Amino acid sequence: MSDSVSVSGSSAVSAASADTGLERSIDWKQGVIIAMGVPILILPSLYDLDGTLWALSIVIWVVSVLQGFLQNMAIGEMAANFGVSGIGACAQYVFTDEEKYKGKKVNWGKFIGAFTAWSYWFTWTPVIPIFTIMTGAYLQDSNFSEYLGFLSDVNSTLLNLILGLVIFGTIIFIGSRGLNGGARAQMVLAGITIIPLVIVVAIPFFNGTFSLDNITDGFTPAGWTWSGNDICMVFGCLAVAQWSACAWESAATYGAEYKNPGRDLPKALISCGLICLFMYFIVSFSVYGTLGHTGVETTGYATLAPLCVSNFGSIGALVALILLVAGMVMLIQTAFLGSSRTLFAMSQNGNMPRLLSKTNKNGAPIYAMLFQFAVGMCLIPLGTPGMILAASSFGFCFALGMAMVCFIKTHRDPRFKDQPRVWSAPRGWYYVAIALAIYQFFVLIPCLAYFSIEAYGPSSVVIGAIILLIYIPLWFVLQRYEAKNNDSSTQCRRRP
């Protein structure tokens, strides 16, 4: 197989792809639109990274998006060629080898693929409660008390749960109409959020509120020496930042639903990456240059609220607030569609209950979406966005590392290396994937644990470990249940 970039006709798809049961209904532009919630992911992390790195966070965001180009090319190649839904489905498709483990008690390849998919699912699932909580924080922010003061007396957890019900209910209704319906809804939300968000962060450059001194004077915390401790914190922040800045690989999550994956998927990935590179730089540069470290710390998770008030006054700020909340809902839909399809792929492969692989008449995985709704509602009352985000980042680091191992395997394993390709990552990406796997497992994960303990205490590490490891006994129970069902079916067929 050639490592060069190539795009051929759709005829190769059937030869190299898995049968997912999802409808091929979107093109690359719709894939970009569905993933357009990703730039909003920067909002919670602006505050979380500021406490450790101050304005150095701007560099972290840019580096993280560029890192995304390296790993997302590999993920895109697999999703396009195998016709599966992103990291979770790729891992299950590549690692599962029934012949190799035939007659053995445990199919360890299937387990590795399933655990990778679970880790990736855990990456997206907290997005929904995190941004539901953030939506509540904006609605209760003191900058908008003139219009929304009545919400300040509402218990924040109760408000977040109500918001969760409304948001989830709306997204399930839209998502149940199929991915095409989701794309149309995202187009509307993108039109009223991404452009206004750019305006909100661009105005300070023209009205005199932006000052480069806020960045240069507070580029690193007082006493910063680039010691071993400081470097570990930088890499820990890179691990947290990639949860946001590399998440545009979500465009590959719909690999099984592109009409022409060899053409549509790389276009969608590259377009998403360029948009995110611009957005992550301009948002962080504007926020730190306008508010400085002290302003970001004072504002907390409602980071853009003071910019809205400064730019538009109280009435205009209320309009901007509505647009920002709509943007968070757009991101929640991006996360919801991606995580529900990961559950769908796991169910198809016997790694989650079979019920989750059922689709409705529009080809939408409705039961997976309902399961996602239940889990998200349970997570809303559990903790602050930062702690949930740090815990979730462990899942993403592991999933990204295993995605690179998957890519390496597809270039070495005889089962895959000679399969026809509809699209390939650039030449030499095999070695890039090796370096990225080492980077995820041996640099980012240890430094993330160090950062999490320093920033939030051991609780985020414990929560992340529990949610990831709880799947191990669940998987073995599912496999035993599947084996019993298969034995029962075999016996029934053998009866005279």
KERO-681110 format. One record per residue (C-alpha): x, y, z negated. Coordinates in steps of 0.02 Angstrom, whole numbers, padded with zeros to 5 digits, always signed. Example, Ala and Ser with C-alpha at 12.3 -4.5 7.8 and 13.67 -1.06 7.14 Angstrom:
! KERO-681110
+00615-00225-00390
+00684-00053-00357
END
This chain:
! KERO-681110
+00000+00000+00000
+00064+00173+00042
+00083+00298-00098
+00053+00444+00018
-00103+00548+00014
-00232+00472+00129
-00416+00488+00167
-00505+00362+00275
-00682+00316+00315
-00809+00253+00193
-00793+00075+00259
-00652+00041+00137
-00762+00084-00010
-00860-00076-00001
-00701-00177+00007
-00622-00098-00145
-00766-00042-00254
-00868-00116-00394
-01056-00136-00383
-01120-00009-00510
-01304+00006-00466
-01293+00196-00473
-01358+00294-00323
-01231+00380-00209
-01320+00547-00201
-01197+00692-00225
-01060+00777-00125
-00902+00863-00188
-00987+01032-00213
-01119+00955-00325
-00980+00863-00420
-00894+01031-00451
-01057+01111-00507
-01097+00971-00629
-00923+00989-00706
-00936+01178-00717
-00975+01170-00902
-00793+01124-00934
-00723+01304-00939
-00838+01337-01088
-00742+01202-01185
-00610+01332-01227
-00726+01426-01345
-00713+01319-01504
-00528+01287-01481
-00484+01473-01467
-00515+01489-01653
-00442+01319-01701
-00276+01345-01612
-00261+01527-01666
-00234+01479-01848
-00078+01381-01801
-00003+01461-01646
-00078+01636-01634
-00059+01705-01456
+00060+01565-01408
-00104+01473-01378
-00115+01559-01208
+00036+01461-01148
-00037+01301-01221
-00197+01323-01119
-00104+01349-00955
+00014+01203-00985
-00133+01090-01030
-00229+01129-00870
-00071+01098-00767
-00049+00932-00858
-00227+00893-00804
-00174+00902-00621
-00044+00767-00653
-00157+00641-00738
-00318+00680-00645
-00240+00636-00478
-00212+00460-00544
-00387+00448-00618
-00463+00515-00457
-00374+00384-00351
-00446+00242-00456
-00622+00314-00466
-00628+00345-00278
-00557+00177-00226
-00651+00067-00349
-00812+00168-00341
-00829+00172-00530
-00873+00304-00659
-00713+00384-00722
-00589+00325-00855
-00704+00207-00949
-00765+00111-00797
-00591+00110-00718
-00516+00030-00873
-00649-00105-00879
-00633-00140-00693
-00443-00151-00695
-00410-00243-00858
-00551-00370-00850
-00483-00529-00771
-00601-00677-00789
-00484-00799-00702
-00334-00761-00813
-00433-00788-00974
-00545-00928-00911
-00567-01060-01046
-00486-00951-01178
-00574-00900-01336
-00552-00712-01312
-00540-00615-01150
-00412-00489-01210
-00409-00398-01044
-00595-00367-01059
-00569-00307-01238
-00433-00182-01188
-00544-00111-01051
-00692-00101-01169
-00594-00016-01308
-00526+00112-01184
-00702+00148-01124
-00762+00167-01304
-00619+00289-01340
-00668+00390-01188
-00851+00388-01240
-00798+00454-01411
-00707+00595-01321
-00866+00664-01242
-00994+00622-01375
-00938+00755-01503
-00948+00890-01370
-01136+00890-01390
-01146+00917-01579
-00996+01036-01575
-01078+01153-01451
-01249+01136-01530
-01168+01196-01693
-01079+01336-01598
-01242+01390-01516
-01315+01407-01691
-01162+01506-01747
-01187+01632-01607
-01372+01649-01644
-01336+01683-01828
-01186+01797-01798
-01197+01965-01888
-01159+02058-01726
-01335+02013-01666
-01428+02035-01831
-01527+02184-01759
-01620+02065-01645
-01595+01895-01723
-01584+01941-01907
-01730+01826-01949
-01617+01678-01906
-01489+01725-02039
-01606+01659-02175
-01628+01491-02089
-01522+01348-02155
-01385+01324-02025
-01397+01134-02023
-01585+01142-02000
-01564+01269-01859
-01433+01159-01775
-01546+01006-01785
-01691+01102-01707
-01575+01166-01570
-01513+00988-01544
-01690+00924-01519
-01731+01062-01395
-01568+01048-01298
-01565+00857-01293
-01747+00848-01245
-01721+00968-01100
-01565+00880-01038
-01646+00707-01046
-01793+00774-00946
-01678+00848-00814
-01558+00701-00814
-01698+00574-00796
-01730+00643-00622
-01559+00581-00565
-01389+00661-00539
-01456+00769-00397
-01576+00850-00520
-01434+00876-00643
-01332+00960-00507
-01474+01080-00465
-01498+01124-00648
-01310+01151-00669
-01309+01265-00516
-01437+01378-00597
-01346+01378-00764
-01177+01406-00680
-01245+01555-00585
-01303+01641-00744
-01156+01596-00856
-00987+01577-00770
-00993+01745-00680
-01056+01839-00834
-00923+01753-00939
-00789+01817-00820
-00866+01991-00833
-00866+01984-01024
-00681+01943-01031
-00632+02058-00886
-00710+02221-00950
-00582+02244-01093
-00446+02263-00960
-00536+02418-00895
-00618+02501-01047
-00460+02519-01151
-00496+02388-01283
-00365+02266-01215
-00188+02293-01278
-00039+02186-01229
+00037+02230-01399
-00094+02120-01482
-00014+01973-01389
+00170+02020-01400
+00164+02073-01584
+00067+01918-01634
+00138+01792-01512
+00192+01672-01649
+00153+01668-01836
+00268+01754-01959
+00413+01641-02005
+00402+01539-01845
+00574+01460-01814
+00543+01321-01687
+00592+01195-01820
+00542+01012-01810
+00382+01055-01904
+00340+01196-01783
+00373+01087-01630
+00261+00949-01700
+00123+01077-01724
+00144+01135-01543
+00123+00959-01476
-00022+00930-01596
-00106+01085-01524
-00070+01021-01348
-00163+00862-01395
-00312+00964-01455
-00303+01082-01306
-00306+00941-01179
-00475+00889-01250
-00536+01051-01172
-00414+01097-01035
-00398+00924-00954
-00582+00881-00965
-00613+00929-00784
-00574+00747-00747
-00761+00734-00780
-00779+00764-00593
-00711+00586-00575
-00843+00519-00695
-00964+00518-00549
-00848+00415-00437
-00986+00288-00409
-01110+00422-00358
-01017+00521-00224
-01082+00494-00048
-00905+00484+00021
-00786+00460-00127
-00628+00464-00021
-00670+00640+00036
-00782+00710-00100
-00690+00657-00258
-00518+00737-00224
-00601+00897-00165
-00707+00904-00323
-00558+00869-00436
-00442+00998-00358
-00578+01131-00353
-00621+01102-00536
-00438+01110-00584
-00408+01277-00498
-00564+01353-00575
-00512+01292-00748
-00334+01358-00726
-00404+01531-00692
-00537+01526-00828
-00427+01459-00968
-00295+01590-00935
-00409+01740-00916
-00520+01697-01065
-00377+01667-01188
-00274+01814-01123
-00422+01933-01140
-00478+01871-01311
-00305+01880-01391
-00264+02045-01306
-00427+02123-01365
-00450+02049-01539
-00275+01996-01588
-00243+01860-01716
-00336+01951-01855
-00490+01980-01748
-00501+01799-01693
-00482+01738-01873
-00618+01858-01933
-00741+01811-01796
-00720+01623-01812
-00810+01512-01687
-00918+01654-01617
-00761+01720-01532
-00843+01815-01390
-00975+01902-01497
-00869+02059-01534
-00819+02071-01350
-01003+02070-01300
-01045+02208-01424
-00893+02312-01375
-00930+02294-01188
-01118+02316-01183
-01182+02385-01347
-01315+02295-01448
-01445+02275-01309
-01322+02220-01176
-01237+02107-01302
-01402+02017-01332
-01415+01981-01146
-01233+01922-01144
-01270+01812-01294
-01413+01728-01202
-01299+01696-01054
-01163+01623-01165
-01287+01509-01252
-01347+01453-01080
-01165+01415-01039
-01150+01305-01193
-01307+01213-01141
-01227+01189-00970
-01073+01112-01052
-01181+01001-01160
-01264+00936-01002
-01093+00902-00924
-01041+00803-01078
-01209+00715-01091
-01209+00655-00911
-01028+00596-00923
-01043+00503-01089
-01208+00420-01043
-01128+00352-00883
-00983+00283-00983
-01108+00190-01092
-01195+00130-00934
-01032+00059-00865
-00992-00025-01032
-01163-00106-01035
-01145-00168-00856
-00984-00254-00906
-01059-00336-01061
-00966-00220-01180
-01122-00135-01246
-01302-00201-01258
-01373-00240-01086
-01521-00125-01116
-01406+00026-01089
-01374-00024-00908
-01555-00008-00857
-01598+00138-00743
-01764+00222-00705
-01842+00244-00533
-01724+00391-00498
-01568+00287-00533
-01531+00377-00699
-01466+00274-00848
-01610+00327-00959
-01579+00209-01105
-01396+00259-01115
-01454+00440-01119
-01574+00403-01263
-01437+00314-01360
-01325+00466-01331
-01463+00577-01398
-01478+00475-01559
-01290+00474-01592
-01273+00660-01557
-01412+00704-01678
-01327+00601-01814
-01161+00693-01789
-01232+00870-01799
-01240+00877-01992
-01072+00790-02020
-00941+00927-02014
-00864+01084-01941
-00826+01092-01753
-00638+01095-01782
-00634+00936-01884
-00748+00844-01762
-00643+00906-01616
-00480+00846-01695
-00555+00674-01730
-00620+00663-01551
-00449+00711-01481
-00377+00545-01541
-00499+00455-01427
-00452+00564-01279
-00264+00541-01305
-00285+00352-01311
-00404+00349-01162
-00289+00458-01056
-00138+00351-01101
-00231+00193-01054
-00293+00275-00893
-00111+00297-00843
-00076+00115-00888
-00225+00068-00777
-00152+00168-00633
+00017+00082-00656
-00069-00088-00657
-00163-00052-00495
+00005-00023-00409
+00087-00181-00478
-00051-00310-00500
-00078-00420-00344
-00266-00406-00373
-00262-00220-00332
-00103-00163-00247
-00152-00226-00075
-00333-00170-00081
-00381-00040+00051
-00377+00139-00014
-00497+00277+00035
-00387+00403-00054
-00217+00395-00140
-00125+00507-00261
+00034+00588-00191
+00189+00481-00166
+00285+00445-00326
+00134+00464-00441
+00171+00290-00511
+00321+00363-00603
+00221+00516-00657
+00094+00398-00735
+00231+00306-00832
+00295+00470-00903
+00119+00527-00949
+00079+00362-01037
+00236+00379-01144
+00192+00561-01178
+00015+00519-01237
+00058+00370-01347
+00225+00420-01422
+00219+00611-01426
+00040+00677-01428
-00046+00548-01540
+00084+00557-01683
+00091+00748-01671
-00099+00758-01668
-00107+00658-01830
+00021+00777-01907
-00073+00931-01846
-00241+00865-01905
-00178+00828-02081
-00096+00999-02092
-00247+01094-02024
-00396+00995-02092
-00327+00869-02214
-00332+00681-02185
-00522+00680-02159
-00516+00709-01970
-00388+00569-01948
-00495+00452-02054
-00655+00498-01960
-00569+00472-01792
-00497+00305-01846
-00662+00241-01916
-00763+00285-01760
-00633+00208-01644
-00601+00050-01746
-00784+00015-01786
-00803-00042-01606
-00686-00191-01631
-00806-00297-01737
-00952-00233-01632
-00868-00298-01473
-00836-00471-01545
-01017-00483-01603
-01076-00434-01429
-00964-00563-01347
-01028-00700-01461
-01207-00650-01422
-01170-00649-01235
-01087-00821-01246
-01238-00894-01338
-01356-00823-01208
-01251-00894-01067
-01245-01065-01151
-01435-01063-01176
-01463-01017-00993
-01345-01156-00936
-01435-01286-01042
-01605-01230-00976
-01546-01249-00797
-01479-01424-00831
-01642-01491-00902
-01733-01609-00782
END
